[in-house]
């Protein structure tokens, strides 16, 4: 089992013990609307299916999802992951609303990217953020991501495609941003 640590967080594979915390956090429309593959409303059955899928793809070596947990009190805060896509390896993250604006997203995403470049040895990463979620754009910029066009991406919670900003990140830019 891969466990990643930061100053305030640890990232570990999601499991059934997360469901009671996961569902109310991601069922908040303000959270779900910023994610492409999350339905709204979000149920316990959705959470079980997500955890089962995360376990299967981790074993297959194609996707690596992590629960974001605060070290101090073991509070489940959200998820992040690196996922194999046709266009390359995509990374993403989400936090429940009570944890917004405290630097946790940047901290978790930075450790996730270190994992992708280090343990996974990916040559580069891609990500995107919806036009009306500039906070996510700021997190990605702090990591060293550079613009890579725009487009439309489906959002299950909203029920339609949303204008998004695509970004890319290579190891050199990431290392420069960390200095």
FENMO-V863703 format. One record per residue. N is the residue number from 1. RES is the residue in one small letter. SS is DSSP state (h for helix, s for strand, l for the rest). PSI is psi in whole degrees, 0 to 359 (none if undefined). OMEGA is omega as a letter, one per 40 degrees, with the letter a starting at -180 (* if undefined). Layout:
n->(N/N)
res->(RES/RES)
ss->(SS/SS)
psi->(PSI/PSI)
omega->(OMEGA/OMEGA)
This chain:
n->(1/2/3/4/5/6/7/8/9/10/11/12/13/14/15/16/17/18/19/20/21/22/23/24/25/26/27/28/29/30/31/32/33/34/35/36/37/38/39/40/41/42/43/44/45/46/47/48/49/50/51/52/53/54/55/56/57/58/59/60/61/62/63/64/65/66/67/68/69/70/71/72/73/74/75/76/77/78/79/80/81/82/83/84/85/86/87/88/89/90/91/92/93/94/95/96/97/98/99/100/101/102/103/104/105/106/107/108/109/110/111/112/113/114/115/116/117/118/119/120/121/122/123/124/125/126/127/128/129/130/131/132/133/134/135/136/137/138/139/140/141/142/143/144/145/146/147/148/149/150/151/152/153/154/155/156/157/158/159/160/161/162/163/164/165/166/167/168/169/170/171/172/173/174/175/176/177/178/179)
res->(x/x/x/x/x/x/x/x/x/x/x/x/x/x/x/x/x/x/x/x/x/x/x/x/x/x/x/x/x/x/x/x/x/x/x/x/x/x/x/x/x/x/x/x/x/x/x/x/x/x/x/x/x/x/x/x/x/x/x/x/x/x/x/x/x/x/x/x/x/x/x/x/x/x/x/x/x/x/x/x/x/x/x/x/x/x/x/x/x/x/x/x/x/x/x/x/x/x/x/x/x/x/x/x/x/x/x/x/x/x/x/x/x/x/x/x/x/x/x/x/x/x/x/x/x/x/x/x/x/x/x/x/x/x/x/x/x/x/x/x/x/x/x/x/x/x/x/x/x/x/x/x/x/x/x/x/x/x/x/x/x/x/x/x/x/x/x/x/x/x/x/x/x/x/x/x/x/x/x)
ss->(l/l/s/s/s/l/l/l/s/s/s/s/l/l/l/h/h/h/h/h/h/h/h/h/h/h/l/l/h/h/h/h/l/l/l/l/l/l/l/l/l/l/l/h/h/h/h/h/h/h/h/h/h/h/h/h/h/h/h/h/l/l/s/s/s/s/s/s/s/s/l/l/l/l/l/s/s/s/s/s/s/s/s/s/s/l/l/s/s/s/s/s/s/s/s/l/h/h/h/l/l/l/l/h/h/h/h/h/h/h/h/h/h/h/h/h/h/h/l/l/l/l/l/s/s/s/s/s/s/s/l/l/l/h/h/h/h/h/h/h/h/h/h/l/l/s/s/s/s/s/s/s/s/s/s/l/l/l/l/s/s/s/s/s/s/s/s/s/s/s/h/h/h/h/h/h/h/l/l)
psi->(125/127/126/141/151/187/318/354/161/147/130/161/139/149/178/334/345/342/316/330/323/310/308/330/314/343/351/121/327/335/306/326/344/4/144/321/18/122/161/127/162/128/172/323/321/318/317/317/319/312/320/314/316/320/314/315/332/315/321/344/19/330/145/101/147/138/138/120/133/128/317/318/8/24/128/130/335/203/161/165/163/129/135/125/168/320/356/200/124/142/154/173/157/150/149/151/321/346/6/148/15/9/2/322/314/317/314/315/321/316/324/316/321/318/314/314/328/285/319/337/39/146/333/168/155/158/172/160/139/143/331/22/64/338/320/322/321/321/312/321/321/330/346/7/145/150/145/42/181/169/192/140/136/144/110/317/323/336/18/170/148/141/130/158/124/143/162/160/130/168/317/313/321/315/321/320/333/352/none)
omega->(i/i/a/a/i/a/a/a/i/a/a/i/i/i/a/i/a/a/a/i/a/a/a/a/a/i/i/a/i/i/a/a/i/a/a/a/a/i/i/e/a/a/i/i/i/a/i/i/i/a/i/i/i/i/a/a/i/i/i/i/a/a/i/i/a/i/i/a/i/a/a/a/i/i/i/a/a/a/i/a/i/a/i/i/i/a/a/i/a/i/a/a/i/i/i/a/a/a/i/i/a/i/a/a/i/a/i/a/i/a/i/i/i/i/a/a/a/a/a/a/i/a/a/a/i/i/i/i/i/a/a/i/a/i/i/i/i/i/a/i/i/a/a/a/i/a/i/i/i/i/i/i/i/i/a/a/a/i/i/i/a/i/a/i/i/i/i/a/i/a/a/i/i/a/i/a/a/a/*)
